[in-house]
């Protein structure tokens, strides 16, 4: 039961972080996006990638190597 609750909590946290990252990137101007090498159409993909990298680094620091 605890495992299921942890999984649901983790999924909700990931979804909230993804939405916040996408919102922050969409708030940037086209010029700011260009400065960081990003086109508006690539925001969602970059956001997903960023959160995946963050998750892997967090898991590595917690000793959860996959």
MODELLER restraints for C-alpha pairs under 7 A, 6 or more apart:
rsr = mdl.restraints
at = mdl.atoms
rsr.add(forms.Gaussian(group=physical.xy_distance, feature=features.Distance(at['CA:18:A'], at['CA:47:A']), mean=6.41, stdev=0.5))
rsr.add(forms.Gaussian(group=physical.xy_distance, feature=features.Distance(at['CA:18:A'], at['CA:48:A']), mean=6.70, stdev=0.5))
rsr.add(forms.Gaussian(group=physical.xy_distance, feature=features.Distance(at['CA:21:A'], at['CA:47:A']), mean=6.02, stdev=0.5))
rsr.add(forms.Gaussian(group=physical.xy_distance, feature=features.Distance(at['CA:22:A'], at['CA:43:A']), mean=6.45, stdev=0.5))
rsr.add(forms.Gaussian(group=physical.xy_distance, feature=features.Distance(at['CA:22:A'], at['CA:44:A']), mean=6.19, stdev=0.5))
rsr.add(forms.Gaussian(group=physical.xy_distance, feature=features.Distance(at['CA:22:A'], at['CA:47:A']), mean=6.04, stdev=0.5))
rsr.add(forms.Gaussian(group=physical.xy_distance, feature=features.Distance(at['CA:25:A'], at['CA:43:A']), mean=6.63, stdev=0.5))
rsr.add(forms.Gaussian(group=physical.xy_distance, feature=features.Distance(at['CA:33:A'], at['CA:39:A']), mean=6.21, stdev=0.5))
rsr.add(forms.Gaussian(group=physical.xy_distance, feature=features.Distance(at['CA:59:A'], at['CA:65:A']), mean=6.58, stdev=0.5))
